[in-house]
Amino acid sequence: MSNAPRPHHIPSLSSLLLQLKSLRQQDATLHPIDPLLRQLDAYCEHFDHSLHLLSLEFNQISTALSALAAMLEQSKLDTLECEQVYCLLEPFARRLQQTTMQMQELA
């Protein structure tokens, strides 16, 4: 049995805001927070939109780096410079692709 800590679920900003709105609807005395809830709602929309744009950008970069690494691998050039460039790009492209997938899961 492993003693490694289990990853716990972190709720999204949007789901937390929905919970706050639900609590607000249940208690009319919380009406002073309505402007803040509207502001948070606008921030969530902006954050989601920005995250989506970043995800698209990372996906394009990842695709380009993967294509470049594949070209270098298949070029069969015997120069040390190409091998060095490939060795640098391939792990970077793989890590960037993993990061992109993680960001897409968050979006």
N, CA, C and O atoms as a MOPAC input file, in Angstrom:
PM7 MOZYME 1SCF
protein

 N      0.84600 1    -1.18500 1     0.00000 1
 C      0.00000 1     0.00000 1     0.00000 1
 C      0.88900 1     1.24600 1     0.00000 1
 O      1.80600 1     1.35700 1     0.81400 1
 N      0.62200 1     2.16100 1    -0.89500 1
 C      1.44900 1     3.34900 1    -1.04800 1
 C      1.02700 1     4.44700 1    -0.07100 1
 O     -0.15500 1     4.62200 1     0.22900 1
 N      2.02700 1     5.17600 1     0.41300 1
 C      1.76400 1     6.30200 1     1.30600 1
 C      1.71200 1     7.62300 1     0.54600 1
 O      1.64400 1     8.69100 1     1.15300 1
 N      1.74500 1     7.54700 1    -0.78600 1
 C      1.72000 1     8.75400 1    -1.59700 1
 C      0.39200 1     9.47700 1    -1.39000 1
 O     -0.66100 1     8.84400 1    -1.31700 1
 N      0.44700 1    10.81300 1    -1.29500 1
 C     -0.80100 1    11.56000 1    -1.10400 1
 C     -1.69900 1    11.42800 1    -2.33300 1
 O     -1.22900 1    11.47000 1    -3.47000 1
 N     -2.97200 1    11.27000 1    -2.08800 1
 C     -3.93800 1    11.18500 1    -3.17900 1
 C     -4.26700 1    12.58500 1    -3.65800 1
 O     -4.45600 1    13.49700 1    -2.85300 1
 N     -4.33600 1    12.75800 1    -4.98400 1
 C     -4.73600 1    14.07800 1    -5.48000 1
 C     -6.20300 1    14.31000 1    -5.13900 1
 O     -7.03800 1    13.42300 1    -5.32200 1
 N     -6.50900 1    15.49000 1    -4.65100 1
 C     -7.89600 1    15.79200 1    -4.32700 1
 C     -8.47700 1    16.71000 1    -5.39400 1
 O     -7.76500 1    17.48100 1    -6.03900 1
 N     -9.77500 1    16.60500 1    -5.55800 1
 C    -10.46900 1    17.39700 1    -6.57300 1
 C    -10.54700 1    18.86200 1    -6.13200 1
 O    -10.98000 1    19.17300 1    -5.02300 1
 N    -10.12600 1    19.72500 1    -7.00700 1
 C    -10.23000 1    21.16300 1    -6.75700 1
 C    -11.35400 1    21.68300 1    -7.64700 1
 O    -11.26600 1    21.60100 1    -8.87200 1
 N    -12.41400 1    22.22000 1    -7.03300 1
 C    -13.54100 1    22.69200 1    -7.84600 1
 C    -13.13500 1    23.86900 1    -8.73000 1
 O    -12.24800 1    24.65100 1    -8.38900 1
 N    -13.79900 1    23.96800 1    -9.85500 1
 C    -13.51000 1    25.07000 1   -10.77300 1
 C    -14.06400 1    26.37700 1   -10.21700 1
 O    -14.94600 1    26.39000 1    -9.35800 1
 N    -13.53100 1    27.45000 1   -10.72300 1
 C    -13.99600 1    28.77800 1   -10.31500 1
 C    -15.47900 1    28.95000 1   -10.64400 1
 O    -16.23100 1    29.52800 1    -9.85900 1
 N    -15.88500 1    28.45400 1   -11.78700 1
 C    -17.28600 1    28.57000 1   -12.19300 1
 C    -18.20900 1    27.80800 1   -11.25500 1
 O    -19.28300 1    28.29800 1   -10.90700 1
 N    -17.79400 1    26.60200 1   -10.84000 1
 C    -18.66100 1    25.83400 1    -9.93700 1
 C    -18.73100 1    26.49000 1    -8.55900 1
 O    -19.77800 1    26.46000 1    -7.91100 1
 N    -17.63200 1    27.07700 1    -8.11100 1
 C    -17.66700 1    27.79600 1    -6.83100 1
 C    -18.60100 1    29.00100 1    -6.90700 1
 O    -19.33900 1    29.28500 1    -5.96300 1
 N    -18.56400 1    29.69800 1    -8.02700 1
 C    -19.44400 1    30.85000 1    -8.19400 1
 C    -20.90900 1    30.41500 1    -8.21100 1
 O    -21.76400 1    31.09300 1    -7.64000 1
 N    -21.20000 1    29.29800 1    -8.85600 1
 C    -22.57100 1    28.78000 1    -8.85800 1
 C    -23.03200 1    28.44300 1    -7.43700 1
 O    -24.18300 1    28.68900 1    -7.07700 1
 N    -22.14100 1    27.88700 1    -6.64600 1
 C    -22.47700 1    27.57500 1    -5.25800 1
 C    -22.76500 1    28.86400 1    -4.46900 1
 O    -23.71200 1    28.92300 1    -3.68400 1
 N    -21.94500 1    29.88000 1    -4.68700 1
 C    -22.17800 1    31.16000 1    -4.01000 1
 C    -23.52400 1    31.77000 1    -4.41500 1
 O    -24.25900 1    32.28800 1    -3.57400 1
 N    -23.83300 1    31.70200 1    -5.70600 1
 C    -25.11700 1    32.24000 1    -6.17900 1
 C    -26.27900 1    31.47300 1    -5.56300 1
 O    -27.29600 1    32.06300 1    -5.19800 1
 N    -26.12800 1    30.17100 1    -5.45000 1
 C    -27.16900 1    29.35500 1    -4.84400 1
 C    -27.37200 1    29.72400 1    -3.37200 1
 O    -28.50400 1    29.84300 1    -2.90200 1
 N    -26.26300 1    29.90300 1    -2.65400 1
 C    -26.36300 1    30.32200 1    -1.25100 1
 C    -27.02000 1    31.69400 1    -1.14300 1
 O    -27.82200 1    31.94200 1    -0.24300 1
 N    -26.67300 1    32.57200 1    -2.06400 1
 C    -27.24900 1    33.92600 1    -2.05300 1
 C    -28.75000 1    33.85900 1    -2.26400 1
 O    -29.49200 1    34.58600 1    -1.60300 1
 N    -29.22100 1    33.00400 1    -3.17200 1
 C    -30.66100 1    32.89200 1    -3.43800 1
 C    -31.41600 1    32.33600 1    -2.23300 1
 O    -32.60000 1    32.61600 1    -2.04500 1
 N    -30.72600 1    31.55800 1    -1.43200 1
 C    -31.35600 1    30.95700 1    -0.25200 1
 C    -31.45400 1    31.93900 1     0.91500 1
 O    -32.22100 1    31.71800 1     1.85300 1
 N    -30.68200 1    33.01800 1     0.85900 1
 C    -30.65500 1    33.95300 1     1.98600 1
 C    -30.71500 1    35.39200 1     1.47500 1
 O    -29.72400 1    35.93600 1     0.98700 1
 N    -31.88900 1    35.99100 1     1.59800 1
 C    -32.09400 1    37.35700 1     1.08900 1
 C    -31.24900 1    38.38800 1     1.81900 1
 O    -31.00800 1    39.47000 1     1.28500 1
 N    -30.79600 1    38.07700 1     3.02600 1
 C    -29.98500 1    39.05100 1     3.77400 1
 C    -28.59700 1    39.22000 1     3.16700 1
 O    -27.85500 1    40.12600 1     3.54700 1
 N    -28.25100 1    38.35700 1     2.23800 1
 C    -26.93400 1    38.45800 1     1.58800 1
 C    -26.95100 1    39.37400 1     0.36700 1
 O    -25.97400 1    39.41500 1    -0.38100 1
 N    -28.03800 1    40.10700 1     0.15100 1
 C    -28.14800 1    40.96800 1    -1.03300 1
 C    -26.99600 1    41.95500 1    -1.19900 1
 O    -26.71100 1    42.33500 1    -2.33500 1
 N    -26.31000 1    42.39700 1    -0.13300 1
 C    -25.18400 1    43.31900 1    -0.36600 1
 C    -24.05200 1    42.71800 1    -1.20600 1
 O    -23.23500 1    43.46200 1    -1.75000 1
 N    -23.98800 1    41.40200 1    -1.32100 1
 C    -22.89700 1    40.80400 1    -2.11200 1
 C    -23.26100 1    40.65300 1    -3.59000 1
 O    -22.43600 1    40.19500 1    -4.37900 1
 N    -24.47700 1    41.02900 1    -3.97600 1
 C    -24.89700 1    40.89300 1    -5.37700 1
 C    -23.94800 1    41.56800 1    -6.36800 1
 O    -23.59900 1    40.95500 1    -7.37700 1
 N    -23.51400 1    42.82000 1    -6.11600 1
 C    -22.57100 1    43.43800 1    -7.07100 1
 C    -21.25300 1    42.65500 1    -7.17700 1
 O    -20.67000 1    42.55100 1    -8.25600 1
 N    -20.80000 1    42.11600 1    -6.06500 1
 C    -19.56900 1    41.32700 1    -6.09200 1
 C    -19.76800 1    40.02900 1    -6.86100 1
 O    -18.87200 1    39.59100 1    -7.58200 1
 N    -20.92000 1    39.41900 1    -6.71400 1
 C    -21.20700 1    38.19500 1    -7.46800 1
 C    -21.24200 1    38.47100 1    -8.97500 1
 O    -20.74300 1    37.67300 1    -9.76800 1
 N    -21.83100 1    39.59800 1    -9.35900 1
 C    -21.85300 1    39.96300 1   -10.78100 1
 C    -20.43300 1    40.20600 1   -11.29800 1
 O    -20.08700 1    39.80800 1   -12.41000 1
 N    -19.61900 1    40.86700 1   -10.47000 1
 C    -18.23500 1    41.12900 1   -10.85600 1
 C    -17.45600 1    39.81300 1   -10.97300 1
 O    -16.68800 1    39.62300 1   -11.91600 1
 N    -17.65500 1    38.92700 1   -10.02700 1
 C    -17.00900 1    37.61000 1   -10.09500 1
 C    -17.44600 1    36.84300 1   -11.33600 1
 O    -16.63900 1    36.16600 1   -11.97200 1
 N    -18.71000 1    36.95100 1   -11.67300 1
 C    -19.23000 1    36.28200 1   -12.86200 1
 C    -18.52100 1    36.80200 1   -14.11300 1
 O    -18.14100 1    36.02100 1   -14.98500 1
 N    -18.34500 1    38.11900 1   -14.19600 1
 C    -17.63900 1    38.70800 1   -15.34300 1
 C    -16.17900 1    38.24700 1   -15.37100 1
 O    -15.64500 1    37.94500 1   -16.43800 1
 N    -15.53800 1    38.19200 1   -14.20700 1
 C    -14.15400 1    37.71800 1   -14.14200 1
 C    -14.03700 1    36.26600 1   -14.57100 1
 O    -13.08000 1    35.89400 1   -15.25000 1
 N    -14.99800 1    35.44600 1   -14.18300 1
 C    -14.99400 1    34.03200 1   -14.58000 1
 C    -15.08200 1    33.89000 1   -16.09500 1
 O    -14.36100 1    33.09600 1   -16.70000 1
 N    -15.98300 1    34.67700 1   -16.70200 1
 C    -16.11500 1    34.63100 1   -18.16000 1
 C    -14.80600 1    35.04800 1   -18.82300 1
 O    -14.35200 1    34.41200 1   -19.77400 1
 N    -14.20900 1    36.11700 1   -18.31400 1
 C    -12.93500 1    36.59400 1   -18.87000 1
 C    -11.84000 1    35.53600 1   -18.68800 1
 O    -11.06800 1    35.27300 1   -19.61000 1
 N    -11.77700 1    34.94000 1   -17.51200 1
 C    -10.77900 1    33.90800 1   -17.22100 1
 C    -10.96800 1    32.70100 1   -18.13700 1
 O    -10.00000 1    32.19800 1   -18.70800 1
 N    -12.20600 1    32.23700 1   -18.28100 1
 C    -12.48400 1    31.09000 1   -19.15300 1
 C    -12.09400 1    31.38800 1   -20.59600 1
 O    -11.51200 1    30.54400 1   -21.27900 1
 N    -12.42200 1    32.60200 1   -21.05700 1
 C    -12.07000 1    32.98600 1   -22.43000 1
 C    -10.54600 1    33.02900 1   -22.60500 1
 O    -10.01600 1    32.53000 1   -23.59800 1
 N     -9.85200 1    33.62300 1   -21.64200 1
 C     -8.38600 1    33.70800 1   -21.71600 1
 C     -7.74800 1    32.32000 1   -21.67600 1
 O     -6.79800 1    32.04600 1   -22.40900 1
 N     -8.27000 1    31.46100 1   -20.82800 1
 C     -7.74900 1    30.09800 1   -20.73600 1
 C     -7.95500 1    29.35700 1   -22.04800 1
 O     -7.08600 1    28.59900 1   -22.48000 1
 N     -9.09700 1    29.57400 1   -22.68000 1
 C     -9.36600 1    28.93900 1   -23.97000 1
 C     -8.36900 1    29.42500 1   -25.02600 1
 O     -7.83700 1    28.62400 1   -25.79300 1
 N     -8.11800 1    30.73600 1   -25.06500 1
 C     -7.16600 1    31.28500 1   -26.03400 1
 C     -5.75200 1    30.75200 1   -25.78400 1
 O     -5.02900 1    30.42200 1   -26.72500 1
 N     -5.36400 1    30.67300 1   -24.50000 1
 C     -4.05200 1    30.12200 1   -24.17000 1
 C     -3.93400 1    28.66300 1   -24.59200 1
 O     -2.90100 1    28.23200 1   -25.10300 1
 N     -4.99100 1    27.92400 1   -24.37400 1
 C     -5.00100 1    26.51900 1   -24.75100 1
 C     -4.82300 1    26.36500 1   -26.26400 1
 O     -4.06200 1    25.51100 1   -26.71900 1
 N     -5.52300 1    27.18900 1   -27.03400 1
 C     -5.36700 1    27.14800 1   -28.49300 1
 C     -3.93700 1    27.49100 1   -28.90800 1
 O     -3.36500 1    26.85800 1   -29.79400 1
 N     -3.37500 1    28.49900 1   -28.25600 1
 C     -2.01000 1    28.92300 1   -28.57200 1
 C     -1.00100 1    27.82000 1   -28.25400 1
 O     -0.12200 1    27.51600 1   -29.06100 1
 N     -1.13900 1    27.22300 1   -27.06300 1
 C     -0.23400 1    26.13400 1   -26.69500 1
 C     -0.38000 1    24.95200 1   -27.64300 1
 O      0.60500 1    24.29100 1   -27.97000 1
 N     -1.59700 1    24.68500 1   -28.08400 1
 C     -1.81300 1    23.57800 1   -29.00900 1
 C     -1.10600 1    23.84100 1   -30.33500 1
 O     -0.50300 1    22.93400 1   -30.90900 1
 N     -1.17900 1    25.07800 1   -30.82200 1
 C     -0.49800 1    25.42400 1   -32.07000 1
 C      1.01400 1    25.30100 1   -31.92300 1
 O      1.68800 1    24.77600 1   -32.80900 1
 N      1.54500 1    25.78500 1   -30.80500 1
 C      2.99100 1    25.70300 1   -30.56300 1
 C      3.41900 1    24.24700 1   -30.45500 1
 O      4.43400 1    23.84600 1   -31.02600 1
 N      2.64800 1    23.46400 1   -29.72500 1
 C      2.96100 1    22.04800 1   -29.55400 1
 C      2.96800 1    21.32400 1   -30.89400 1
 O      3.86700 1    20.53100 1   -31.17400 1
 N      1.96300 1    21.59900 1   -31.71800 1
 C      1.87500 1    20.96600 1   -33.03600 1
 C      3.07400 1    21.35700 1   -33.90500 1
 O      3.65500 1    20.51200 1   -34.58700 1
 N      3.43700 1    22.63500 1   -33.87600 1
 C      4.56800 1    23.09900 1   -34.68600 1
 C      5.88000 1    22.46900 1   -34.22200 1
 O      6.69200 1    22.04500 1   -35.04500 1
 N      6.08800 1    22.40800 1   -32.91300 1
 C      7.31800 1    21.80700 1   -32.40800 1
 C      7.37600 1    20.30300 1   -32.69900 1
 O      8.43900 1    19.76600 1   -33.01300 1
 N      6.23700 1    19.63700 1   -32.59300 1
 C      6.19600 1    18.20400 1   -32.90500 1
 C      6.51400 1    17.97100 1   -34.38000 1
 O      7.24900 1    17.04300 1   -34.71700 1
 N      5.96800 1    18.80400 1   -35.25400 1
 C      6.23900 1    18.67900 1   -36.68500 1
 C      7.71700 1    18.94300 1   -36.98100 1
 O      8.32400 1    18.23800 1   -37.78700 1
 N      8.28800 1    19.94600 1   -36.33600 1
 C      9.69900 1    20.24800 1   -36.52800 1
 C     10.57600 1    19.09900 1   -36.03600 1
 O     11.54100 1    18.71600 1   -36.69700 1
 N     10.23300 1    18.55600 1   -34.87100 1
 C     11.00100 1    17.42100 1   -34.34300 1
 C     10.88900 1    16.22300 1   -35.28100 1
 O     11.87900 1    15.52500 1   -35.49800 1
 N      9.70600 1    15.96800 1   -35.84200 1
 C      9.52600 1    14.85300 1   -36.78000 1
 C     10.32900 1    15.07100 1   -38.05300 1
 O     10.91000 1    14.12900 1   -38.59200 1
 N     10.36700 1    16.31400 1   -38.53900 1
 C     11.15700 1    16.61600 1   -39.73400 1
 C     12.63600 1    16.37000 1   -39.47400 1
 O     13.32800 1    15.79800 1   -40.31500 1
 N     13.12200 1    16.79600 1   -38.31700 1
 C     14.53000 1    16.59900 1   -37.99500 1
 C     14.85000 1    15.11600 1   -37.83700 1
 O     15.92700 1    14.66500 1   -38.22900 1
 N     13.92300 1    14.36300 1   -37.26600 1
 C     14.14600 1    12.92900 1   -37.06200 1
 C     14.19200 1    12.19000 1   -38.39800 1
 O     14.99800 1    11.27600 1   -38.56900 1
 N     13.33700 1    12.57400 1   -39.34300 1
 C     13.23900 1    11.86000 1   -40.60700 1
 C     14.20400 1    12.37600 1   -41.66500 1
 O     14.34200 1    11.76700 1   -42.72600 1
 N     14.86900 1    13.48400 1   -41.39100 1
 C     15.76300 1    14.04600 1   -42.40500 1
 C     17.02400 1    13.21700 1   -42.57600 1
 O     17.70100 1    13.31600 1   -43.59900 1
 N     17.34300 1    12.39600 1   -41.57500 1
 C     18.51600 1    11.49900 1   -41.62600 1
 C     19.80600 1    12.24500 1   -41.92800 1
 O     20.72900 1    11.68200 1   -42.51600 1
 N     19.87100 1    13.49400 1   -41.53300 1
 C     21.09800 1    14.25300 1   -41.72800 1
 C     22.14100 1    13.77800 1   -40.72100 1
 O     21.81500 1    13.48400 1   -39.57100 1
 N     23.36100 1    13.70700 1   -41.14900 1
 C     24.41800 1    13.18600 1   -40.29700 1
 C     25.17400 1    14.27700 1   -39.55200 1
 O     26.25700 1    14.03500 1   -39.02000 1
 N     24.62000 1    15.44600 1   -39.51500 1
 C     25.34000 1    16.50700 1   -38.82400 1
 C     25.00200 1    16.48800 1   -37.34500 1
 O     23.86800 1    16.21200 1   -36.95400 1
 N     25.98200 1    16.78100 1   -36.54600 1
 C     25.80300 1    16.79100 1   -35.10400 1
 C     24.81800 1    17.87900 1   -34.68800 1
 O     24.07900 1    17.70800 1   -33.71800 1
 N     24.80100 1    19.00000 1   -35.41600 1
 C     23.90800 1    20.09100 1   -35.04800 1
 C     22.44700 1    19.65900 1   -35.11200 1
 O     21.66500 1    19.99300 1   -34.22100 1
 N     22.07100 1    18.92300 1   -36.15100 1
 C     20.68100 1    18.47300 1   -36.28300 1
 C     20.32100 1    17.51100 1   -35.16000 1
 O     19.22200 1    17.58000 1   -34.61000 1
 N     21.22800 1    16.62600 1   -34.82200 1
 C     20.96700 1    15.69300 1   -33.72800 1
 C     20.79700 1    16.44600 1   -32.41200 1
 O     19.92500 1    16.12400 1   -31.60600 1
 N     21.63500 1    17.44300 1   -32.21100 1
 C     21.52400 1    18.23200 1   -30.98600 1
 C     20.20500 1    18.99100 1   -30.93200 1
 O     19.55300 1    19.03600 1   -29.88800 1
 N     19.81200 1    19.58500 1   -32.05400 1
 C     18.55800 1    20.31800 1   -32.09600 1
 C     17.39100 1    19.37200 1   -31.84500 1
 O     16.47000 1    19.70300 1   -31.09800 1
 N     17.42600 1    18.19800 1   -32.46700 1
 C     16.35600 1    17.22100 1   -32.24700 1
 C     16.29000 1    16.80600 1   -30.77600 1
 O     15.20500 1    16.74600 1   -30.19700 1
 N     17.43100 1    16.52300 1   -30.17800 1
 C     17.47300 1    16.10600 1   -28.76900 1
 C     16.93200 1    17.19700 1   -27.84100 1
 O     16.38200 1    16.89600 1   -26.78100 1
 N     17.08400 1    18.43200 1   -28.22900 1
 C     16.53900 1    19.52600 1   -27.43600 1
 C     15.03800 1    19.72300 1   -27.67200 1
 O     14.28800 1    19.98900 1   -26.73300 1
 N     14.60700 1    19.59100 1   -28.92000 1
 C     13.21600 1    19.87900 1   -29.26200 1
 C     12.24100 1    18.77100 1   -28.87200 1
 O     11.13700 1    19.05800 1   -28.41000 1
 N     12.62700 1    17.53100 1   -29.04800 1
 C     11.68500 1    16.42800 1   -28.83300 1
 C     11.13900 1    16.38100 1   -27.40400 1
 O      9.92200 1    16.30400 1   -27.23400 1
 N     11.98200 1    16.42500 1   -26.37400 1
 C     11.42300 1    16.42000 1   -25.01200 1
 C     10.59800 1    17.67300 1   -24.71300 1
 O      9.60100 1    17.61400 1   -23.99300 1
 N     11.02500 1    18.80600 1   -25.27400 1
 C     10.29000 1    20.04800 1   -25.06500 1
 C      8.90900 1    19.94900 1   -25.70500 1
 O      7.91700 1    20.34700 1   -25.09400 1
 N      8.83200 1    19.43000 1   -26.91200 1
 C      7.54800 1    19.27200 1   -27.59800 1
 C      6.64000 1    18.32300 1   -26.82500 1
 O      5.43900 1    18.56800 1   -26.71800 1
 N      7.19400 1    17.25400 1   -26.29100 1
 C      6.40800 1    16.28500 1   -25.51700 1
 C      5.85400 1    16.93600 1   -24.24200 1
 O      4.68000 1    16.76400 1   -23.91400 1
 N      6.70200 1    17.68000 1   -23.53100 1
 C      6.24900 1    18.34800 1   -22.30000 1
 C      5.18800 1    19.40900 1   -22.60200 1
 O      4.21200 1    19.54800 1   -21.86400 1
 N      5.38600 1    20.14500 1   -23.67900 1
 C      4.41600 1    21.17600 1   -24.05300 1
 C      3.08400 1    20.54300 1   -24.43000 1
 O      2.02700 1    21.08500 1   -24.10900 1
 N      3.12600 1    19.40600 1   -25.10600 1
 C      1.89000 1    18.70400 1   -25.46200 1
 C      1.16200 1    18.22400 1   -24.20400 1
 O     -0.06300 1    18.32000 1   -24.12600 1
 N      1.90200 1    17.71100 1   -23.22400 1
 C      1.29300 1    17.27300 1   -21.96600 1
 C      0.67600 1    18.44900 1   -21.22000 1
 O     -0.41600 1    18.33300 1   -20.66400 1
 N      1.37500 1    19.57800 1   -21.20900 1
 C      0.85200 1    20.77700 1   -20.54300 1
 C     -0.41500 1    21.25800 1   -21.23400 1
 O     -1.36900 1    21.66900 1   -20.57400 1
 N     -0.42600 1    21.20700 1   -22.55800 1
 C     -1.60300 1    21.61900 1   -23.31600 1
 C     -2.80000 1    20.75100 1   -22.96300 1
 O     -3.90300 1    21.26300 1   -22.77000 1
 N     -2.59100 1    19.43600 1   -22.87600 1
 C     -3.69400 1    18.54100 1   -22.51900 1
 C     -4.19500 1    18.82400 1   -21.10800 1
 O     -5.39900 1    18.77300 1   -20.85700 1
 N     -3.28500 1    19.11900 1   -20.19000 1
 C     -3.68500 1    19.43600 1   -18.81700 1
 C     -4.50300 1    20.72900 1   -18.77600 1
 O     -5.49200 1    20.81900 1   -18.04900 1
 N     -4.08900 1    21.72300 1   -19.55700 1
 C     -4.82400 1    22.98800 1   -19.59600 1
 C     -6.20200 1    22.78800 1   -20.18300 1
 O     -7.16700 1    23.39600 1   -19.71900 1
 N     -6.31400 1    21.92600 1   -21.21900 1
 C     -7.60800 1    21.65600 1   -21.82500 1
 C     -8.53800 1    20.97000 1   -20.83000 1
 O     -9.74700 1    21.20000 1   -20.85200 1
 N     -7.99400 1    20.14500 1   -19.97300 1
 C     -8.80300 1    19.49600 1   -18.93900 1
 C     -9.32100 1    20.52400 1   -17.93500 1
 O    -10.42400 1    20.38000 1   -17.40800 1
 N     -8.52600 1    21.56000 1   -17.67100 1
 C     -8.95100 1    22.59800 1   -16.73900 1
 C    -10.01900 1    23.50900 1   -17.32600 1
 O    -10.86100 1    24.05100 1   -16.61000 1
 N     -9.96600 1    23.66400 1   -18.64000 1
 C    -10.89900 1    24.59500 1   -19.30600 1
 C    -12.33700 1    24.09200 1   -19.25800 1
 O    -13.24000 1    24.75400 1   -19.77000 1

